[in-house]
Structure formats: C-alpha cells, structure tokens
Amino acid sequence: MQINREFIIAAAAEAILVIDMGETILKQYLFASDFDQTLSFNDSGLVLTELLGIPVEEFQEKTSGMAQLNLVQQGAELAYLLLHDPAFSSRVRRHHLIETGKRIPLKENIELLYRTLREGIPGYEFDFYVLSAAPVEIVQSALEGIVPSDHIYGTEFQWGASGAIERLIRCTAGYGKVTRIMQLQAERSIGLDHVVYSGDGSSDMNAMLHVNEGDGLTIAVSESRCVSQIAKRTVLSENALSVLVPILEEVAHWGQPQIRRFFESHGFLVQEWARMRTDVLTLRSSAAAQSLSTMTAEAE
C-alpha cells in the first residue's frame, strides 16, 4: 500500500494552521433589537401624530381599538393607519417620516453599543441589526450615523408619483420579525443558539419565542408582562449599553467584577446594579372567598 507523502504533509500543515488560528477565531453572533422604546424613549406613531397635528388621543384610541379586535399583527397598527385611515394616508409623505425620525429621543450610547458588540468583546463578534414595525424611513432617520441603513429593517411602503403611500411591501411586525431573523440566520449561517434578541412589547413576543426555542438569548427592556415573562433576562435602564450585562453574563460567561471592570475601561461606573424578582399576586381571605361562593350558588 503506497502512501502519498505530499498529501500527509499538506494535511499536517493544514492541521497546524487550524490550531494556530484557533486562538484568534471569533465566535459569530447575531444581535437583533427592536426600536420603539427599546433603543428610543417614544413610540414612532405618537411622534408622527404630533408632527401631523393629529390629537394624540385619537391615535391612541384607534390603535387600542385595533389591538382589541386583533385587526392587524401586534405592532402593525401604525402601518394600517398610514394605508387606510384618511387622517394619516391623505397627509403622510416620505419627508414626514424622515422628520419624525429626527425628533425621536434616543437612549444613550447606541453607537458605543454597536461598536462594542462588533469588536469590543474579546473572542466574540455580534452583527447588530434593528428590526422594527415602524416605517423604515423613521428608523433609518433616527439612527443615521449610528447604525448602517442596511442593518435596519422596518415596514416598507411603495410610494406613488403623488408622493403618497400606494401599498405595503413588507411589515416587520409580529411574525414578520421572525422571518427577518430567519433570513439573517440563513445569510450568515448562524444557529438560533447564537442569536440575541432585545425588545420591549407585544410586537416582540413572536421573535422572543422563536429565539428561545433555539436556545438563544432574549432580553426584555421593559416590565411589560407580555415580554418579561418570555424573555430570559430583563434589564431596565435609560442607557442602551445596559443590554451588555446579560450578554456578557450569559454568552461570554463573565462575572460581576469582570463586567464592572469592562464598563470602567469604557469610562462608565456601575452606580447601581439591583436584581429583583417580582411576584404579582391577588389574595383574598378564605372567609370572603367562601361567602362569595355561597352568594353565587344562591343566585343560581
């Protein structure tokens, strides 16, 4: 049996190369974040409503009515109004959406969060994407110079020659966020266990359930029960960098002292770090419960 010595030498050299490179290979992750009240403080729809001179109460009444009727996917209420409500569809032009984005107050240090996730955590690299139910023009305008526009996915419309919206192309709300995550996974060959999703409300539930199913990390940034009961971690802060804490703990497996030193190296002191578990209970005395049961039985 003849052995090809050149093949053995080449294979050995390749093995050595893999070993040498092993120390520098980065673990690739996908970080996907909601926008409204996750990276910002205000709802895009409210800001647009004020810009158009429409009473905020009117907007809130219409969106809550749609939510109760389950008329659209959760988070797609604004898209529906822009398409079908004359108060919005007759007025809104692309420049209104761009101006709305410029008026939205953002959380602190989003740009630093983007850079840190890209190259600031030794051994790890996170591709940062924003998935929002808000019109993509609003989100791109708000995050201009912070997050690249091609890393932002929002609701897309087709605009007519008159400047008005003609039709909906794609809505990134509810399950629409799941399809975007799956698309990004396929493009980057990343498993769900290497996906981190951050959100604040009902429009994020499907995405969080999807990521949880694949053993990824989900982070709620509000106390809203619809997401805080689904997310693996909840972080409350006005600083966008706060989502690094569960990432460093759950993904990089750092302890609190190392995380504190990490923040200090970037010029931040962790002034308060409180962990709480909240149990919400409704208690009634057994006597009152028995009395109510008796009254119900007599009424029947």
N, C-alpha and C positions, 0 to 999 in steps of 0.2 A: 504494500500500500504506500503510494507516494504522497508526501505531504507538501503542500505549496508553502514554502518558507516565506515568500513575499506576502502571502495572504496573512500568515501568522504575525509577521512584523507589523503589517498595516493595522491589523486588528488590535494588537497590543498598543500601538501608538494612539489609536482612537480611544482605547480604554483609558490610557493615561491622560489624554486631553479632557475626557469627561470628568475624571477625578479632579484634575486641576481646576476645571471650570465650575465644579460643584459648589465651591465656596462663594462664587460670585453670582450664581444664577438666582434671579429674583422670583419670588412666589407671586404669580399674577392673580389679581382680584378685580372684581367689578364693583364699584360703588355707585349706587343709583339713589338719587334723592328727589323727593317731591319739592315743589317750590313754595306755593302759598302757605304761609305760616309754618314752614319748615326752614327755608332759607330767608324768608321775609316775615314781616310782622302783620301785614294786612292781606285781606283777600283781594285778588285782582279784580273781581267783579265789583266790589264796593268802590274801589278807586276809579274804575272806568265809569261807574254810575254817577259818581260825584263830578267827574270830568264832563259828562254829558248833560249835567244839570237835572238829572232824574232823581227824585227823592229816594234816599237810601231805603226807607221803609217800604217803598214799592218794590224794590229789588228783592229785599228780604222776604216779603210776603209771597212773591212769585216763586222764588227758589224753594222756600219751605213747602209751598203747595205742591210743587213738582216732586219733591222728595217724599211727601206723604202718599202721593199717587203712584210712586215708582215709575214715573213717566219716562225718565231717562236714567242712564247709569249714574251712580253717585259721583258727583264731581263734574258732570257734563251739563249742569243747569245753565251756566253762562253761555255755552256753545248753542244750546237750544234757543235761548233768548235772542242771541245775535242772528240766528237764522229765521226765527218765526215770530218774534214779538215786534210789532211795528215801532214801538217806542225805542227799540235798540236797532233793529235791522234797517230802518229808514235813516238813521243818523250816523251809524258807525262806519268809519273809513279806516284804512290801514294806519294813517298818521295818528288817529285817536289811540290805537293800541300801542304804538311806539311811545307816545307821550305818557300813556298810563304806566308803562314800564319804568319810565324815568322818575315817576312820582312815588313809586313803591318803596317804602323804607326797608332796607335790608338788615339782616343780622350782621354783627361784626365779624370780620376776619374770614369771609368766604374765600377770598383769593388765597389767603395763607392756608386754609384747609385744603384747597385744590392742590397747591404746590406741595404741601406736606404729604398728602396721600400719594402724589405722583412720585416723589423722590425723597421724602423726609423720614421714612420709617425703614431702618436698616433691614435688608433682606426681603422687603415687600414693595410691590408697586400696584397701586389702585388706579384703574381707569375711572375717572369721575364723569358721571352723566346726570343730567337733570331730566326727570320725567314729570311733566305737569299737564293737568287737564286744562289749564289756562291757554289762551291763544299763544302760539309760539312767538309771535311778534312781541307780545308783552314780556315774556320771559327773556328772550334774547336782548331786548332793550334794557331790561333791568340789570342783567348780568353782563352787559357789554364791557369788554376789557377785563373781565374776571374769569368767566368760563367760556371757552371757544363756542361759537354758534353751532358748529357741527356736533357738539356734545350736548345739545339741548333739544329735547323732543317735547313738543306741545301740540295742542289741537291746531290742525291746518285747515285753512279755507281756500277756496278758489275765488278770486276777485274778478268782477266784471269790468267792462270798459267804463262804466259809470263811476267806478270806484267802490261800489257796494259789494257785499258778500253775495256770491251766486250759489255756492253749495259747500257742503262739508266734504273734505277729502279724507281726514282721519282724526279721530278723537282719542286722546291719550288719557282716558278716564277709566276707572274701574278695571275691567279685564284688559282694556287697551294697554295698561301699563305692563301687564303680564306678557302680552305679545311683544312689546318692546324689549323687555328683559330677555325673553327667549331669543329674539333676533340678535341682541348684543352678545349673548352667550355663544350662539352659533358662529357669529363673525369672529369671535376671539377664542373659540374652543375652550370656554371656561365652564366648569360644572357649577351647579347651584350651591354646592358647599363652599364655593369661592365667591359668592355674591353677598354683598351687604346692601340692605335697603333701609332708607330712613324716611319717615313720613309722620303726618300728624292727625289724619282724619279718615272719614269713611271711604274716600276715594282711594285710599292706600290699602284697604283690607285685602283685596284680591292679591295684590302684589306681595304683601307680607305672608299670606297663607301659602302662596306659591314658593317663596323663598324658604319658609320654614319647612315645607315638605321635603326640600332637598338639603336640609341641614345647614342652610346659610344663616346669616346673622341679620335680624330685624331690629330696628331701633325706633321707638316712638319718641317724639319730641314734644308731646303734649300729654295731658292726663285724660284725654278723651277715652272713654271706656272701650269704644269700638276698636281702637288700635292698641291701647295699653294692655288689654287682656290678651292680645295676639302676639305683640312684639316680645322678643326675648329679653330686651333691655329697654328701659325708659330713662331718658335724660332730659332734664328741664334746665334751660339756660338761655340767656339772650345772646350768647356767643356761639357762632357756628362751630368753633373748634371743639365744643363740648362733646360732639359725637365721636371724637377720637378716643375718649375714655373707654367705652365698651369695645371699640375696635382694638385698642392696644391690649385690653384685658383678654378678650375672647379669641382674637385672631393671633396676635403676637405673643400672648401669654405673659404679659408684663404684670408686675406687682405695683401697688400704690407708690412705694418710694421711687421706683424707676420712672413711673408716669409723672410724678411730681418733678423729678429732675429733667425729664423731657420737656415739660412745659416751661420750666425755668430757663432751659437752654434757648428757648424761643422768646424769652422776655416776658413770660407770664408767671404769676404766682397763683397757686390754687388757694384762694382765700377761704372758701367754704366748699366742703365736699360731704354732703349729708346723704345717707342712704336710708330710705324709709320704705316700709311695706304697709300699705293701707288696706284695711279690711272694711268694707261697707256693709253694714248690717241693718236690718229693720227688725226690732224686737218688740214683742207685745206680751204683756203679762198673761200667764196661763189662765187666770180668772177671767180676764177680758176676752180672751180667745174663746173660752167655754161659753161665756154669755152671748157672744156674737153668734156662735154655732147654734145655741138654743133658740135665739131670735129668728135665725134663718130657717130652722126646722119648723117653728111655729107658723111662720109666714107661708111656708109651702103647704 
